[in-house]
Amino acid sequence: MSEYFSLSDCDVIGFDLDHTLCRYHLKETSRLIYDSFTRYLVEHRDYDKDLLALTPATWDFCFKGLVVDLEDGNLVKLAEDGTVLRATHGTTNLSTEEIIKHYSPNREWKHFNSLNTSFTRSTQYYFYDNYFDLPGALLCGSVVDMLRKVKYFWKDIVAAIDHNYNTSAFKEDAGWYFPSVKRDPGRYLQPCSDSVKAWLRSMKSAGKVLLLITSSHSDYCRLICDHILGKDWEELFDVIITNALKPGFFSLVPQQRPFKTLVNDVEESEGLPSLDKPGWYSQGNWPHLHELLKTMTGKPEPKVVYFGDSMRSDMFPASTFGKWETVMIVEEMEGEGVQWSDAAKTNEAHVEPQEKKGKFEKNKLSPSAPSEQWGSYFVDAHKTDGDDEESQKLTWCCHSIHKYSTMAIPSVESIADLPLDYKFPRFSPNKPCTTGYYPRPPDSLLRKCQSQLS
């Protein structure tokens, strides 16, 4: 395999929608999601209305990559080997002594092997790996703070999620999330820049097959894309798949779901035996899509790259089952010194003329900064029992990015001005852990590598 990755080598280029092509105003959206879930608990499950009272400092608790242990109400941040780096009970930090008491002197989280090898959901834990999840982590912590018994709260959280996000909620104006976004989409959604729109058109003009694969229902997908890409957005994509129910979309026989056609945003009851032409479909599965892509490209094994923001729903299944190249959107890079101007500088050893360099346009979104309570998304300090010196360990999330992603970028905008034949260094176990990030690695990884060299 080449050390470099280039979009020009790909036949098919696919995108997730939420937090990939579509960037949200995180402050407004996070508050809306939290309030939507919490109002359900207060109004339908008799939870304390104090859950609705948040201070600005409270949002520091929201951190991508946490795992909530549903057996004891603890939230944990994991190292690449499953070591518990930090933990809270509810929102209250656990001391080193308390972590050792819970997880033994080796600080081992007992469910790590299950999560690390499959990323599947469990009745024993829940992994928060995208921005729609993060307010739920804060809500879980806040609920545990108020309850003496944590055993039964999760079913109420799941009910709150379903009430706001089920497939009929948009059409029926149910819950609080969809009605709010429908009333004022500009408050929550950031339009794509002209450079991103031109980039998508350039790939189409270059003969690439463009896919949009999202777990959002068709009506919500249309609202988002109308706002961020314009009313003619459907012309940009050859195949649109909504309600894809990832990661199940990548399941192999016999678990795979059939594709369904849509009439006025309602799925036809009969599933399709196969896909025979491009278009807009619902649900579906990777093997049937793969057959269509072979026909569309005229190649027995078309090369596919997929852009997404979720390890569980995008990176892991697309790379493991689909054998696709994967580009992970990691907004946390913006919070660790990756500046907009960095895309105009040389990336590692690969040098391009200055006029070919990508550039950022300054985004209105506040960067996803490291949390005061949880630290860096990529690296954290760890002290073993009986050892006086701290060591820097990769987080499990960072390790997973390196393992299941071809490369990582803070946004699609960061590469939209680059030529399609630009060669990006790819992640590799034989390369330093800083290799694979564009336009440059986050600060914490740079410091870790520098400390190892000194």
C-alpha positions in Angstrom: 0.0 0.0 0.0 1.2 3.5 -0.9 2.3 5.8 1.9 0.1 8.5 0.4 -3.6 8.8 -0.3 -5.2 10.8 -3.2 -8.8 11.4 -4.1 -7.8 11.2 -7.7 -7.2 7.5 -7.2 -10.7 6.9 -6.0 -13.7 6.0 -8.2 -16.3 6.7 -5.6 -16.4 9.4 -3.0 -19.0 9.2 -0.2 -20.0 11.5 2.6 -21.9 11.3 5.8 -24.1 14.3 6.4 -24.2 15.5 10.0 -20.9 17.0 11.2 -19.3 16.0 8.0 -20.7 17.9 5.1 -23.0 19.8 7.5 -21.4 21.7 10.3 -23.6 22.8 13.2 -23.4 25.9 15.4 -22.3 23.7 18.4 -23.3 26.0 21.2 -26.9 26.4 19.9 -27.3 22.8 18.8 -25.9 21.3 22.0 -28.2 23.3 24.1 -31.2 22.3 22.0 -30.3 18.6 22.2 -29.8 18.8 25.9 -33.1 20.7 26.5 -35.0 18.3 24.2 -33.9 15.3 26.1 -34.3 16.9 29.5 -37.7 18.4 28.9 -38.9 14.9 28.1 -37.6 13.5 31.4 -39.1 16.4 33.4 -42.5 16.5 31.7 -43.0 12.8 31.0 -40.9 10.9 33.6 -41.2 13.3 36.6 -37.5 14.1 36.8 -36.4 17.2 38.8 -36.7 20.4 36.7 -33.3 21.5 38.1 -31.9 19.4 35.3 -32.8 22.2 33.0 -30.6 24.7 34.9 -27.1 24.8 33.3 -24.3 27.3 33.7 -21.8 28.0 30.9 -19.1 26.1 32.9 -21.3 23.0 32.8 -20.6 22.5 29.1 -17.0 21.7 29.8 -18.2 18.2 30.8 -19.3 17.4 27.2 -16.4 15.5 25.8 -16.3 13.1 22.8 -15.1 9.6 23.5 -16.5 9.0 27.0 -18.0 5.7 27.9 -20.8 5.6 30.5 -20.8 2.4 32.6 -24.5 1.8 33.1 -23.9 -0.5 36.0 -22.4 2.1 38.4 -23.1 5.5 36.8 -19.4 6.1 36.1 -18.1 7.8 33.0 -14.6 6.9 31.9 -12.0 8.1 29.5 -9.9 5.2 28.1 -6.3 4.8 27.0 -5.5 2.8 23.8 -5.0 -0.4 25.9 -8.3 0.1 27.9 -6.6 1.7 31.0 -8.9 4.2 32.7 -7.2 7.5 32.4 -9.9 9.6 34.1 -13.3 8.9 35.5 -16.3 10.5 37.1 -19.3 9.3 39.1 -22.0 11.4 37.6 -20.2 14.7 36.9 -17.9 14.4 40.0 -14.3 13.5 39.4 -13.0 10.3 40.9 -9.6 10.5 42.5 -6.7 8.2 41.6 -7.5 6.2 44.8 -11.1 5.9 43.8 -10.3 4.9 40.3 -8.0 2.1 41.6 -10.7 1.0 44.0 -13.2 0.7 41.1 -10.9 -0.6 38.5 -8.0 -2.3 40.3 -4.4 -1.1 40.5 -4.0 -1.7 36.8 -7.1 0.5 36.2 -8.6 -1.9 33.7 -12.2 -1.4 32.5 -13.7 -4.8 32.2 -15.8 -4.2 29.1 -12.9 -2.9 27.0 -12.4 -5.9 24.8 -16.0 -6.0 23.8 -16.1 -2.4 22.9 -12.7 -2.3 21.2 -13.3 -5.2 18.9 -16.9 -4.6 17.8 -18.0 -1.1 18.7 -21.5 -2.6 19.3 -24.1 -1.2 21.7 -24.5 -2.9 25.0 -26.9 -3.0 28.0 -23.8 -2.5 30.2 -22.3 0.7 28.6 -22.7 3.4 26.0 -20.0 5.0 24.0 -20.4 8.8 23.2 -18.6 9.3 19.9 -20.3 12.1 18.0 -21.6 15.6 18.6 -25.3 14.5 18.7 -24.3 12.3 21.7 -22.3 14.8 23.8 -25.3 16.6 25.5 -26.5 13.1 26.4 -23.2 12.5 28.3 -23.8 15.6 30.4 -27.4 14.7 31.0 -26.4 11.2 32.1 -23.9 12.6 34.5 -26.4 15.2 35.9 -29.1 12.5 36.3 -26.6 10.3 38.3 -25.8 13.3 40.5 -29.5 13.5 41.5 -30.2 9.8 41.9 -29.3 7.4 44.7 -29.9 4.4 42.4 -28.5 4.6 38.9 -29.7 1.2 37.7 -32.9 2.2 36.0 -32.3 5.7 34.5 -31.0 4.5 31.1 -34.4 3.3 29.9 -35.7 6.9 30.4 -32.7 8.3 28.5 -33.4 6.0 25.6 -37.1 7.0 25.7 -36.1 10.7 25.5 -33.9 10.0 22.5 -36.6 8.1 20.7 -39.2 10.8 21.5 -37.1 13.4 19.8 -35.4 11.5 17.0 -37.7 8.8 15.8 -38.3 8.7 12.0 -41.8 10.2 12.2 -40.9 13.0 14.6 -39.9 15.5 11.9 -43.2 15.0 10.0 -45.3 15.1 13.1 -43.5 18.0 14.7 -43.0 15.7 17.7 -40.5 16.4 20.5 -38.5 19.6 20.7 -35.5 19.1 18.4 -37.0 19.0 14.9 -39.6 21.7 15.4 -36.9 24.1 16.6 -34.6 23.4 13.7 -37.5 23.7 11.2 -38.5 27.1 12.6 -35.0 28.5 12.4 -32.5 26.3 10.5 -29.9 29.2 10.3 -29.6 29.2 14.0 -28.3 25.7 14.0 -26.9 24.9 10.6 -23.8 26.4 8.9 -24.0 26.8 5.1 -21.2 25.2 3.1 -18.7 27.6 1.7 -18.6 28.2 -2.1 -15.2 26.4 -2.1 -16.8 23.2 -0.7 -19.6 23.4 -3.3 -17.1 23.9 -6.1 -15.0 21.0 -4.8 -18.0 18.6 -4.9 -18.8 19.8 -8.5 -15.1 19.3 -9.5 -15.2 15.7 -8.4 -18.4 15.1 -10.3 -16.8 16.7 -13.4 -13.8 14.5 -13.0 -16.0 11.4 -13.4 -16.2 10.5 -9.7 -19.4 8.8 -8.4 -20.6 10.8 -5.4 -22.5 9.2 -2.6 -24.4 10.7 0.4 -25.1 8.1 3.1 -26.8 9.4 6.3 -28.8 7.8 9.1 -31.1 10.9 9.0 -34.5 10.4 7.6 -35.2 11.9 4.1 -37.2 14.9 5.3 -34.6 16.1 7.7 -31.8 15.4 5.1 -33.7 17.6 2.6 -34.0 20.4 5.1 -30.3 20.3 6.0 -29.1 20.1 2.4 -31.5 22.8 1.1 -29.9 25.1 3.7 -26.3 24.2 3.5 -25.9 23.4 -0.2 -28.8 25.1 -2.0 -32.0 23.9 -3.6 -30.1 22.2 -6.4 -28.1 20.0 -4.1 -29.5 16.7 -5.4 -27.6 17.3 -8.6 -24.3 16.9 -6.8 -24.9 13.3 -5.8 -25.4 10.2 -7.9 -26.7 8.1 -5.1 -28.5 9.4 -1.9 -29.2 7.0 0.9 -31.2 8.2 3.9 -32.3 6.3 7.1 -29.2 4.2 6.4 -29.2 3.0 10.0 -25.4 2.9 10.3 -23.4 0.9 11.3 -26.0 -1.8 10.4 -25.8 -0.6 6.8 -22.4 -2.3 6.5 -23.7 -5.6 7.9 -23.1 -8.7 5.8 -25.6 -11.5 5.1 -27.9 -12.4 6.8 -28.4 -9.2 8.8 -28.5 -6.8 5.9 -31.6 -4.7 5.3 -33.0 -4.2 1.8 -33.1 -0.9 0.1 -36.5 0.8 -0.1 -37.8 3.5 -2.4 -39.5 6.6 -1.1 -42.8 8.3 -2.0 -43.3 11.7 -0.4 -40.7 10.7 2.3 -42.6 7.5 3.1 -40.7 4.2 2.6 -42.4 1.7 0.4 -43.2 -1.5 2.3 -41.5 -3.9 -0.1 -37.8 -4.0 -0.1 -35.8 -4.0 -3.4 -34.0 -7.3 -4.3 -31.1 -5.2 -5.7 -30.1 -1.7 -6.9 -30.2 -1.3 -10.6 -29.8 2.4 -11.1 -28.6 5.6 -9.3 -31.2 7.6 -7.3 -32.5 8.3 -3.8 -33.1 5.3 -1.5 -33.8 4.5 2.1 -32.2 2.0 4.5 -30.2 -0.6 2.4 -26.9 -2.4 2.8 -23.3 -2.2 1.6 -23.2 -5.4 -0.6 -26.1 -4.2 -2.8 -24.6 -0.8 -3.1 -21.3 -2.3 -4.0 -22.9 -4.2 -6.9 -24.4 -0.9 -8.2 -21.1 0.8 -7.9 -19.4 -1.9 -9.9 -21.9 -1.3 -12.7 -21.6 2.5 -12.5 -17.8 2.6 -12.6 -17.4 -0.4 -14.9 -14.8 -1.8 -12.5 -14.9 -5.2 -10.6 -13.6 -3.6 -7.4 -14.2 0.2 -7.4 -12.1 2.1 -5.0 -14.3 4.0 -2.5 -13.4 6.7 0.1 -15.9 7.7 2.7 -15.9 10.9 4.9 -17.5 10.7 8.3 -17.3 11.9 11.9 -18.3 8.8 13.9 -15.9 5.9 14.7 -18.8 3.6 15.5 -21.1 4.4 12.6 -18.6 5.5 9.9 -14.9 4.7 10.2 -15.0 1.2 11.9 -17.7 -0.4 9.7 -16.7 1.2 6.4 -13.1 0.2 6.8 -13.6 -3.2 8.4 -16.6 -4.5 6.4 -16.7 -2.3 3.3 -12.8 -2.2 2.9 -13.2 1.5 2.0 -10.7 4.2 2.5 -12.0 6.5 5.3 -11.4 10.1 6.1 -12.4 11.1 9.7 -13.6 14.6 10.5 -12.0 15.4 13.8 -13.1 18.9 14.9 -11.0 18.5 18.1 -8.0 19.3 15.9 -9.2 22.9 15.8 -9.0 23.1 19.6 -5.4 21.9 19.6 -3.6 24.5 17.6 -4.5 23.5 14.1 -5.1 26.9 12.7 -6.8 27.9 9.4 -3.5 29.1 8.0 -1.8 25.8 8.6 -3.4 24.4 5.5 -1.2 26.8 3.5 2.0 25.3 5.0 4.1 22.3 4.1 2.6 19.1 5.5 5.3 16.7 6.7 7.7 15.8 3.9 5.2 16.2 1.1 5.8 19.6 -0.6 3.5 21.3 -3.0 3.8 24.7 -4.7 2.2 27.4 -2.6 -0.6 28.1 -5.0 -1.8 24.4 -4.7 -2.0 24.6 -0.9 -5.4 24.3 0.7 -6.7 27.1 2.8 -9.3 27.5 5.5 -11.8 30.3 5.7 -12.3 31.4 9.2 -15.2 29.6 10.7 -17.7 31.1 13.1 -17.8 28.0 15.1 -15.8 28.0 18.4 -13.1 25.3 18.2 -13.7 22.1 20.0 -11.2 22.9 22.7 -9.8 20.4 25.2 -11.9 20.0 28.3 -10.7 21.3 31.7 -12.2 18.2 33.3 -11.3 15.6 30.7 -8.1 16.9 29.1 -7.1 16.3 25.5 -9.1 14.1 23.1 -5.8 12.6 21.7 -3.3 12.2 24.6 -3.4 12.1 28.4 -1.1 11.7 31.3 -1.1 8.4 33.2 0.7 7.3 36.3 0.9 3.6 37.1 0.5 2.4 40.7 3.7 2.9 42.6 5.3 5.0 39.8 6.2 8.5 40.6 6.5 9.6 37.0 3.7 10.3 34.6 3.7 8.9 31.1 1.8 10.2 28.1 -0.6 7.7 26.6 -2.7 7.8 23.4 -6.4 7.8 24.2 -8.4 4.9 22.8 -10.2 7.3 20.5 -6.9 8.6 19.1 -5.6 5.0 18.6 -8.9 4.1 16.9 -8.6 7.0 14.4 -5.1 5.8 13.5 -6.3 2.2 13.1 -9.5 2.6 11.2 -9.0 5.9 9.2 -6.9 6.6 6.2 -6.4 10.2 7.4 -8.0 12.8 9.6 -9.0 16.4 8.9 -10.8 19.1 11.0 -13.4 19.7 8.3 -14.0 19.1 4.5 -13.3 22.8 4.1 -9.7 22.2 5.1 -9.0 20.3 1.8 -11.6 21.8 -0.5 -9.1 24.1 -2.3 -6.6 21.3 -2.9 -6.2 19.6 -6.3 -7.8 16.2 -6.5 -4.3 14.6 -7.1 -2.9 16.0 -3.9 -1.1 13.3 -2.0 -1.9 13.1 1.7 0.3 11.0 4.0 -1.8 8.2 5.4 -1.9 6.7 8.9 0.5 3.8 9.2 1.7 1.6 12.2 5.2 2.0 10.8 5.1 5.8 10.9 5.1 8.3 13.8 1.7 8.8 15.4 1.6 12.4 14.0 1.5 11.1 10.4 -2.0 11.1 8.8 -3.3 14.4 10.1 -4.0 17.3 7.7 -3.0 20.1 7.7 -0.9 19.2 10.8 -1.2 17.1 13.9 -2.8 18.4 17.1 -0.5 20.0 19.7 -0.8 17.2 22.2 0.5 14.6 19.7 3.3 16.8 18.7 4.3 17.3 22.3 4.2 13.5 22.9 6.5 12.8 20.0 8.9 15.6 21.0 9.1 14.2 24.5 9.9 10.7 23.2 12.8 12.2 21.1 14.2 14.3 23.9 
